[in-house]
Amino acid sequence: MNSRLHKYDFSSLSHFGSEPALSVQVPELRELMMAETGLEHDFEPAGGPAQSDWPVAIHVPETYEEGYAYPLLIWLHGDGGNEAELPMVMDAISDRNYIGISFRANTRIGALPASKYRWSMTMDEARFFEEVLYCAVVRLRRSYHIHSERIAIAGCGAGATLALQTMLRRPNWFSGTAMLGGRMPALERPLLNFKQLSQKRVLQIADLSDPALDVTEFKQLRRVLHTTGMEVEMSVSETNVPCEETLRCIDYWMMDHVSRNAFA
C-alpha cells in the first residue's frame, strides 16, 4: 500500500488553467485565509499566505498501472480525526482498486500537540474548501491516471455531512457520495442544482451506535435525495463508523458503478 502525506502550497493555486475553478479569485482566497486566522485553521503562519498550505494524504496502489483509469475516492474524516487515517480507510476499502486523497479538517480540537481536527463550514469556508479540493484533484490528475467520471466523495460523521454538501453544491464534479453517518447539510437551498443531481449515487449508512442518530431524520434525508432523481442506497451499522464492514460497503458500492459503466 502506497500512502503518503503531502502539503499543497497555496502559491500554486493560480496555476490551474486560465480560468478560476470557482467565482472566488485567488487574491480573494488569500485575503479570506488571512481574515480567518481566528477560526484556528491549521495553516503555517510563517511566510505569509503564499507559503501556506493544507495538509492532505494520498494513497496510490503499489500495483499502479499507467494504462488504467483509476476511480478516485475523496475521504473526509469525522470530528476528532485527521488525514493520516487514509491508509486505514483505503486498506479496508481496497488498497489496489482506487487512488485516494484525504483532507485535514480546518479547525484544531484541543491544545497542541494533539492531532485532532473538526470541520467548521460556514459558506465562505465551504467555498474555500471547494477551491482547495478542486486544485488538489487537478494536481493529482496531472500525476496519475484518474477516470474523470469515477470520482466519489465520502466521509464519516461531520465529514459525511460535508461530503454530501459538497456534492449538492458541485454535482458535476462527482459520480456520487458515500455517507457513514452524517446528516443533511444546513444549506439555504440544498437542491438548487437538482437537474444536475439526477442519477447521481448516494450510499447512506446509519450508525445505530450513535446516540445522536435521529432515525426519522435519516429516513427523511433519503426521501429528499430521492426527489432529485438520485440513486440512494440505504443501510445501517450497529458498530461505530468507520469500521471495516462499512468501509467494505464503499468498495462494493463503487465497484458496482464501475461494472455498470464498464463500456460507457
N, C-alpha and C positions, 0 to 999 in steps of 0.2 A: 504494500500500500504506500503510495507516494503522496504524502500530505505535507504541506509546507505553510509556514506563516509568512505573510508579506505585509508591507505597508505601502499604500498608494500615495504618491506625492501630489498634493493639490496643485502644484505649479504646472502640472501637465494637463489640467482639465481643459485648457483652451486648445489642445492639440487634436481633439477628436472630431475632425471634419470641419467644414467651413461654416456650418450652421450649428447653433447650440441644441443640445438634446431637448431642453425644455425652454419655457419662456424666461426662466431666470438666467441672466447673463453671468459669466464668470466673475467680473468685478463685484456684482451684487452678492454672489456666493461668498466671496472673501469678506465683504462687509458684514454679511449675516453671521459668518463664523466668528468674527471678532466681537460682534454685538451679543453673542450668546454664551460668552465665557461664564456668565453667572449660572448657566444650566449644568455646569460641571462636565462638559464634553471632554472626552479623553484625547484632546489634541495636544501635540507637543507645543509648549508655549514659546520655546526659543526660536528665534529666526524669523518670526512673523508668519503670516498666512501662506506665503509661497512655499515655506518649508513644512507646513503642517500636513498631517496625514490621517487616514482612517484605517486602523488595523483590520486585516482580513486573513482568513485561512483558505488555502486552495488544496483541493485533492485532485490528483491526476493518476489514473490507473498505472500500475507498474507495467502492464501489458499494453500500454497506449499504442495505437496504430494510427498513423497519419491518414491513411486512406479511409478510415471510418469516421462518419459524422456522429459524435457522441451527444446524447442528451445532456443537458446541464441542469443540475439541481442547486438552487439557491437556498441556503438554510439560514433561518433567523432563530437564534436561541431564545429561550424563555428568560424571564427575570431571574437574576442570580447566576446566570451562566456567562459564557464568553465564547469567542470564535474558536478557541482551542478545542472545543468539543467536536469539531467537524470530523476528525479521524474516527472517533467512536461512532458517530452517526453514519458515516459512509461505510464503515466496517459492517454495521448491522444491516444497512440497506443493500449495498453491493459495492465492493471495493474495485470492481473491474468494469461495470456496465455504464458508469456515469463519470463525468467531471463534476466536481462540487466546489462551491465557494460559500463561505460564511462570513458575515459581517459582525463586528462587535457592536453591542448596543451603545447608545450615545451618552448614558448617564451612569456614573460610578455609584455603587452601593457601598456605604460604609467608608471607613478610613483606609488609607494606604497601609500596607501593600496588598490588601485583599483584591483579587482579580475577579470581582463580581460586578455585573452591569445590568441595567434595566433600560427599557425603551421609554423615552419621553417624546411624544409625537404630536406637537401642535402642527397646524397646516404648514407653517414656514419650515419646521423641522422635517416634515414629511416630504416637502418639495426638495429640500436639501439632500435628504437621504436618497430620493429617487435619482437625483443628478449623480451622486456618488455611485449608486448601483449601476446606472447606465454606463458611466465611464469605465467602471471596473470590468463589466461584462464585455464591452467593446475591446478593451485591452486584452482580456482573456481570449477572446475570439481571434485576435491577431496572432496569438501564440499557439493556439490549439484548435483542432477541427471540431467545431460545435455546430450541431444541427439547429438552424435558426427557428424552426417550428417545434422544437422539443425542449424548450426552456421552461422549467417549472419552478415556482417559488413556494417554499414550505417553511413551517415554523412550529414552535411549541409554545403554548400559553400566550403571553403577550406578543411573542414573535409570530404566532399563528394569526393573531388579530392583525398585526402589521402586514403579514404576507397577503391576507385577503384584501386589506385596504389598498395595498399597492397594486394588486391585480384589478380591483374595481376602478382605480384611477388610471391605470395604464394597461388595459386589456390586450392591446396589440403587442405587448412585449412578451406575453407568456402563453403557454398552451394550457396552463391550469395551476391550481394551488392546492396544497395538502395542509390541512389544519389538524394538529394534535392539540385538542383543547381550543382555547381562544373563543372569541365572540364576535358579534357584528361590530365593525368599527364605527366610531362616532363621527360619521361623515354627514354633512348637511344634506347632501343629495347622493346617497350611496349608489344609486342605479342610474346616474347621469349618463353613463356610457352603455346603456342596456343593449343597444343594437350590436355593439362590438363584443358583448359578453355572451351572445348566443353560441351554444355548443362548446364554450369553454368548460373545462372539467374541474370539479372540486371533490377532494377526498376530505370528509369531515368525520373526525374521530372524537367522541366524547370521553372525557376522563371521569369515570364514575367514582374514583377515589378522591376527586377534588371536592372539598366541602362547599366551594363557591359555585359548583355546577348548578345551573338552572335548566332543568330538562325541558321545560316549556319554551324557554328562550332558544335552546339548542334546536328544537323542532321548528320553531318559528323562523330561525335563520335558514334552515333548509328550504322551507316554503318560499321565503323571499327570493332566494337564489334561483329556485325553480322558475319563478315568474319571468326571469330574463331568458329562459331557454338554456340555462347552464345544465350540464350533466352532473348531478350531485350524488355521490356515493356516501352513505352514512353508516358508521359503525360505532361500537362502544368498546372501551377497555376498562378492566377492573384494576389495572395496575397503573401507578404513576407514569405519566408520559414525560419524556420519550423513553420507551422501553424497547427491547429487541423486537417484540411481537408487533408493536405499532409501527416501528420503522420498517420492518419487513413488508408491512401493508403498503408502504410508499413504493417499494420496489415492484410489487405486483401491479399496483395502480399505474406506475409509469411504463412498465413493460407492456401492459395491455394497450396503452396508447401507441407505443412503438409498433406492436404487432398489427394493430388495426390500420396503421398508416404506412405499412412497410413498402407499399408500392405507390404511395402518394407522390 
